Amino acid sequence: MWHIVAIGYLFVAVMFSAAQPSIARALIYLFFWAVLPTVFTVFVVTIRRRNRRMKRQEQAEFEQQRAQRQKDSGTKP
């Protein structure tokens, strides 16, 4: 869903920068209105995915260790 919003935002930012009277101004608008926000968004999404993946992995390891402890304590007299 957010991909559609990102594509629409980039389209509007590129068209807005293309409508500027000078090339320098167009490049400045393109950089600050399209490139920087896109890089920031990709960075945030990547970090959040990595953190979620690490949290799931830690939770799975914890559950595996807990199951192993219960199994070991159940088999010993």
Contacts in CASP RR format, 6 or more apart in sequence:
PFRMAT RR
TARGET T0000
AUTHOR 0000-0000-0000
METHOD contacts of the structure
MODEL  1
MWHIVAIGYLFVAVMFSAAQPSIARALIYLFFWAVLPTVFTVFVVTIRRR
NRRMKRQEQAEFEQQRAQRQKDSGTKP
6 38 0 8 1.000
6 41 0 8 1.000
9 37 0 8 1.000
10 34 0 8 1.000
10 38 0 8 1.000
13 29 0 8 1.000
13 30 0 8 1.000
13 33 0 8 1.000
13 34 0 8 1.000
13 37 0 8 1.000
14 30 0 8 1.000
14 34 0 8 1.000
16 29 0 8 1.000
16 33 0 8 1.000
17 26 0 8 1.000
17 27 0 8 1.000
17 29 0 8 1.000
17 30 0 8 1.000
17 33 0 8 1.000
17 34 0 8 1.000
18 26 0 8 1.000
20 26 0 8 1.000
20 29 0 8 1.000
END
